[in-house]
Amino acid sequence: MEGKYKWIGTRPDRPDGADKVTGRARFGADFNLPGQLIGKVLRSPHAHAVIKSIDASKALALNGVKAVITAQDFPDQANLIVPTGEMQVNMRDITRNIMAREKALYEGHPVAAVAAVSEAIAKQALALIKVDYKVMPHVIDVADAMKPNAPILHDHLLTEGANPPATKPSNIAKRIEFKKGDAKAGFAQAEVVIEKDYTTQAVHQGYIEPHATLASAAEDGQIQVWSTTQGHFQVRGFCARLLGIETSQIRVTPTEIGGGFGGKTVVYLEPLAMRLSQKSGKPVKMTMAREDVFRASGPAPGGNVKVKIGATRDG
């Protein structure tokens, strides 16, 4: 086989190999700017809770704290599917995910964020923010969430594709039915029928590098962002809508990435760092702790699957 193929069967040098093994490669947390602040996120300790009030006055008064943000710092979004870069998403869901509005929807949901001159002061400021919660019932099993008497997580969610059309909120986001051929006739002719139920659990991608971003907002309204992302155009599209500015005002530079596997295609820290930078007038750097990655990013969902298959004995 030698000499027959240019690449198959050979050992080519990785173009990024030398930088990675020598430490020259710069990942998200390696980027810094002069005078930068450190951003930290306050997360809900409850899986489901109404946010009655947030008092950040003591945090703002702490020496070294330069900015505090909550959901009120982001414009509300219409319940519509819109294009953002390479994806089409419901921005109402995205804006409620980056920062809890009326309710905390999961344990670890961001409810506020601060920017301070050091990590220690930022953490101290988080402890000074008072959030008044009304804890609501919750379920963690798909089957329980689909029951008629289950606590409703999203008060605005009507099941898409329901027949008859849904008239009240539900935990079921969408119903899809795909038909081809006559299934009843097929099973009647089948000599062997197997029917099984399967359950899969939520599985996190487990990428080595946690989420990290650095944002710098200039006085002329332009914002530069460095991010551990799999899609910098998506970051730009998401953040422009979330902040209510033009995409032309945002420049996103993707850093080296320590794994993603689809888990770094949406935004978590980027819009928070950008808004904190706008409010403080300083660059803001944010990184997720490992526990925050597991609590508050997007793993592959679990599911319940019912399968029925029929065949003749000769296959």
Order of alpha helices (4+ residues) and beta strands (2+ residues): alpha-beta-beta-alpha-beta-beta-beta-alpha-beta-beta-alpha-beta-alpha-alpha-beta-beta-beta-alpha-beta-alpha-beta-alpha-beta
